[in-house]
Amino acid sequence: MKYQKTLAVLAGLTFAGALTQAQIAIGDNLTVSGFVDASYTDTETGATDNTAINVDEVEIDFAFSFDSVSAEIHLESNGSTVNLEQAFISTDLGGITVTAGRMLNLLGFEADEPTGLLTYSKAYSNNSDDNYNPGSQYNDGIRGAFSQGDFSISGSITDNVYAGKDYGDGDGDELGYDIQVTYTGIENLALSLGYANDGDVDDGITAAGLAGVAAGVESVSATGAATLAGAAAGTAASAASILAGGTAAEAAAAATAASDSAIAVQKAIDIAAGAAASAAGIGTISNIFNISAAYSLGQLTLAGEYNDFEENSGGYAKDGDSYLLLANYAVNDDLSLTLRHSEVDVDGSANDREKTTIAAGYTVTDNLSTVIEYSSGETGTADNNGFAVEGIFTF
């Protein structure tokens, strides 16, 4: 099964212009579905204007169904490469659905695919990145999900959630996890509360901590980190020399030193990159608290989301928060209008952003829809504006 966002599904019940993917049955146990997403965009990023016509994404999903086990494989391409987006199996164990493989993370109000969005762009993106999106992450791991009445709860343990790194230390604490609780007991209202953590960022490995592991110092600059990398590489070279002509005991000790040195090199390099990224205000979420809600009033749906997170720029921790407010009005069965405002605020960062979007979605046929969008916003002090016309074909 595909892990759609609960709130997005509820809100989508009233959104005109949403497409359903009609599955093509191949035998008794296999169905195939997918979409083609193409767009024309005209963007302004600071003093730079850019116009493009692109096939943004092509996706094909294979769904397998057997007596007690189901599985899905999602392949996606932007025209140059074909990537494995998701691949997981699911089974029911005493009322708990257990899923293992590569799958979509739990958090985030907005859907991961264009077929589930009301707009062309996503709320926290600018014309360059989508680093502050709490959703749309695909990770390898295992998940358990349980529903009882109006409540449902899901939890995952994964290799990472957002941008964790595994340096080969073999430490189980480096795993990431996310958990979400959803309540739908009030008519037309859905509430969702969740938390996610990238284990190898939150276990105390900061800029100073990584530097301490690499060279036993308290802190390090970008230049200092490059020096550490050189020193660690020297240790590896010395180890290689011993391996070539030393005793068996010396060779074993040198092999361990070389392995530890390689880890230190990578950590030092990451520190250097992190220092530069932190100065530029560029980072990724390391842990986040997420709450979202959607309420339907006839043809009008109102939704909101709030995130309280810690950003990691190569080990440099910064606190931040973000939110979105959205209103969608279904004019008729084919046309809907959407207004959305979002902001991101990160302490000590030049990457704060705000964005206001208006969009019209129109269903041409059951398998073809279009979205016209205009967004106006800022990242730091630079303008980030964009106009887009999007077409989505589903099958």
N, C-alpha and C positions, 0 to 999 in steps of 0.2 A: 504494500500500500504506500501511497505517497503521502508524506507528512506535510499536509497543508496547514497553514496557520488557522487556528480555531476562529479567531476574530475575523480574519479575512473571509472565511467561509460564511460566517453569519452575515457579515455586511454584504457579501456578494449576492445574497438571496434577493436584495432589493436593488442591486445595481444593474441598470440597463446597460447594454453594450458588452457585458461579460460573455466570453465564449466558453462553451463546454467542449472538451476534446472527445469526439466520438471515437471509440475504440474499434479497431478492425480485428475481428476474430480470425485466428489462424488455428484451426483444430479446436479441441476441447479444452486445452490447458494454456493457450497462449493468445494474448491480445497485443496489438501494436497501436500506439498513438504517437502524436508529436505535433510540431508546429514549425513554421518558418516566420521569422520576425525581421522585417526590413524597415528602413527609415531614411528620411531626409532631415538633416539637422543644420542649423545655422546658429553658431555659438559665438559669444563674446567673452573672452577671459582676459581681464585686464585690458591691455592695448592690443591684444591678438584676436582677430576674427577668423573663423574657420567654417567652411561649408562642406558638407559631405553627404554622399548617398551610399548607404551600406546595407548589406545583409548582416544584421547584428548577430543573429543566432539561428541555427537549425538544430532541432532536437528530435530524437526518436527514442521512445520509451517502450520497453518490452516488459510485459507483466505476465508472470507465470502463476498458475493457480492449481494446487493439488489438494488432496483430501485434508491434510492437516498443516500444510506448509504453503506459503506464498513467497514470491520473490519478484524483484524488479531490477532492471538494468536500464539506466538512462545514459544515452550517448549524446553529446552536444558538440557543435562545431561553429566557429566564426568564419569559416571559409578557408583557413590555412592549416588547421590541425583538427583532429577528432579527439575529444577527451572523454574519459569516463567520469561522468558527473555523480551518479549514484549507482550503487549495486548492493542490495541487501536482501536478506531472507527474514521472514517473520513466521512465528508460530504462537499458538495460545497454550500457556502453561498454567492451568488452574485459574483462569480468569485474568491472568496478566499476559499481555501481548509482549513477547520478547522479540526484539529485532537486532540483527547483527550485520555489520558491513559498513559501507560508506553511505551516509545519509545526511539529510538536511538538519541543521541545528534547530532547537526548539523555539528560541526567542525571536521577537520582531513582529510588528504588526503587519508590515507590508509583505506580500508574497514574493517568493524568490524568482518566479518566472513572469515574463511579460503578459502571459495569458491570464494572470490573476491580479494584475495591476489596473488601476483606474487612470493612471497617468503614464507618460513615456519615461520620465526620470523618476528616481527614488528620492525620498524626502531629504536624506542627509548627504546626498552626493553633490559635488560640484561638477564642473566640466572636466575635471582631471581624475578624481578618485571617489570611492565610496567607503572610506576607511571606518566611518562611524556608524555604519549600518549594523544593528544588533542581530540581524538575520542574514539569510542568503549565504551561509557558510556550510560547506560539505566536509564531513570528517569521518574517519574510520573509528568504529567503536561498537558498543553494545548499548541497547536501550530497553527499559521496561516501561510499560504504559498500563494504567488501570483506571477504569471508570466506574462510578457508583452514583446513580441518580444524577443530580445536577453538577457533581464534581468530577473532575478528571485530573489525574496527575501523571506526569511523565518525567523520567530521569535518564540521563545518558552519561557514560564514561567513554571518553574519546581520546585519540592521540593528542589533539589540541582542539580548541574551539575557534579561535580567531587567527592568531599568528604565532603560536608557540613553537619553540625549537627544541628538538631532541639532539643533544650533543653526543649521544652514545654512552651516557653515564649509566644507563640501565636502572635509573631511579624511578620507582613507581609513583613517587610524589609528583613527577613531572606530567602526569596525565591531566587532561582537562575534564571538566564536567559541566553539565547544565541541567536545570530542573525547572519545571513549569507546572503551575496549578491553574485550572480554568474553572470558572463558575458560570452557569447559564440558568440559574433558578429564577431569575426575574424576567418576565416576558419581554422579548425584543432587546434584551441587554445581555452582553457577554463581557466578562471580566477575566483578565489574565494577569498572573503574577509569576515572575521568573527570575532566576539568577544563574549566571555562568561564570566560570573561572578557568583561566589557563594556568594549570598547575605549575609549570616551570617558570612562570613569571612571578607568581604570587608567593613562592616559597622562600623569598628573601634574596633572590638573585637580582640585585639591582646593579647599577653602574659600579658602585664601590665593591659590592659583593663579587661580581664577576672579575674585577681587577684583582681582588684578594686571592681568588682561586688561581688566577693566571700567574701572579707574581708576588703575592703577599704584600700588597700596598693598599692604602686606604682609598685612594681615588685616582682617576686617570683622565687625561684630556684626550682629544682625538689624536694629537701628535704622539702622546705618551702611549696610547694603545698600539699605534703602529710600531713603536719601539719594542713593546712587549711581544708583539707578533714576531719580530725579528729575533728576539732573544729566545723565544720558544722554538722557532725554527732551527736556531743554532743547537739547542738541546737535542732536537731530532737528528741533526746531522752528526753530532757526537755519538749518539746512540747507534747510528748506522755504521760508524767507523768501528765501534766496539764489536758489533755483530759480525763484522768482516774478519776480525782476527783475535777475538777474546776467547776466554774459557766459556764453557757451557753456562755456568752461573752468571758470568758477566753478560753473556748474550741474553739470558732470560731477563736480567735486570734492565738491560738496555732496551729490550723489546717493550717492557712495561713503561719505561721512561719515554720511549718514542710515542706510544699510544697516548699517554697523558699529555705529552707535548703537543700532539696534533689537536687534542681537545682544547688545550690552552690557546693555541694559535687561532682556532675558530672563534673562541670566546673573545680574544683580544680584538680580532677583526670586527666582531659584532659590536664591541664597545666603541670602536672608532666610528663605525657607521651610525651607531646610536647617538653619539655625541653630535654628529653633524645633523642627523635627523631631528634631534631634540631642539637644536638651535633654529632649525627651519620650521618647527612646529608641526612636523609630520610624525604620526604615530599610529598604532593600532590598539584596539581595545584589549585589555588584559583581564579585567573582571568587570561585571556589569549587573546592576539590578534593573529590571525592566517591568513596567506595568502598563497595560493598555486596556482600552474599553471601546465598545461600539454599541450605539443605540439607534434603533430604527423607529421612525415616526412616519408611517405610511410610505410616501415616495422619497422622504428625506432621511438620510442616514448621517449621524454625527459620530465622529471617532476621535480618539486622542491616544497619545503614547508619551511616556516619560521614561528617561534612562538616566541613571546615576552610575558613572563608570570611572575606572582608572585606566589611563592611557599609558602604553609602554612604547617609548622610543629607544629601542635597543638597550633597555634596562633603566631608562630614566622615567620615573613614575610621575604622572601628572593627573590630578583629579579633574573631572569634567562632568557635564550633564547636557542633555539634549531633549527636545520634545517635538512632537508634531501635532497639529490640529487639522482635522479634515471634515469637510461637508460635501456630500454627494446628493444630487437631486435627479431622480429618474423622471425625465420629461414624458417619456412613453416607453414602450417595450424595446425600442431601438436606440434611443438617444439619452445620454446622461451627461450632466455637467458636474465638474469637481473643482473645489477650491481647497487648497492646502497651504499651510504655513509651517515652517520648521526652522529650528535654530540649534546650533551646537556651540557650547562655550567650554573651553579648556583652559585651566589656570596656566598663566605664563606662556601662552601659545599665540603665535601669529596666524594660526589656522582656524580661528573662530569663523563660523559661517551662519548666514541666514538666507532663507529662500522662500519665495511666495510663488505658487504655481496655480494656473488656471488651465483646465483641460476639458475637452469635449470628446466623448466616446460614442461611436456610432457602429451598430451592427448592420453590416451590408447583407450578409447571409448567415446561416447557422455556422458556417466555417470560415467566414471572413469578417474582420472588423478593422476599424481604424481609430486612431487617437490623434487629435491635434492639440498641441500644448505650447504654452508660453510660460517661461520661468524667469523671474528677476531676483537677483540676490547678490551677496558679497561673500568673499572669502578673505578674511583680514580686512584690508582696505581696497582690495581689487574687486571690480565688478565681475559677476558671473551670471550672464544672461543667456537664454537659449530659446530657440523656436524649433519645434519638431513636428513632423508628420510621420506617423507610424502605421504600418499595415501588418496584420497578423493573420496568417492562414493556418488553420488547425485541421488535423485529421486523426 
